[in-house]
Amino acid sequence: MKKLMIVLTLAAMLAFAGQAFAHSPLMSCFDNGDNTVTCEGGFSDGSSAAGVKMHIKDGDGKSIKEIKMNEDSECTFDKPAGTYIVIFDAGEGHTVELNGADIFE
């Protein structure tokens, strides 16, 4: 009986261990120097960000553009004039925001 309890305890620990290693969203963007910006995304566990929505908003929070990451977990868009924010949106609790002023060549 004691061995069964140890096996069940270990099985439960393994079953819930995955939650402790949840993946976090990651994004980096750079100015291409040709009036376009490229962003790369992914997750801390190495998962692809293909298909993840990207929102580009102006300084007032108004949506300028919405695109999705391609199969290489990248997207490129025309650099907006003025202030803007890039948002990697993989769902609730999995968003990353980057101010356009922090995107350099």
Beta strands, then each sheet from edge to edge (+ up, - down):
strand 1: 25-31
strand 2: 36-43
strand 3: 53-58
strand 4: 63-68
strand 5: 74-78
strand 6: 84-89
strand 7: 95-99
sheet 1: 1+ 2- 5+
sheet 2: 4+ 3- 6+ 7-
end
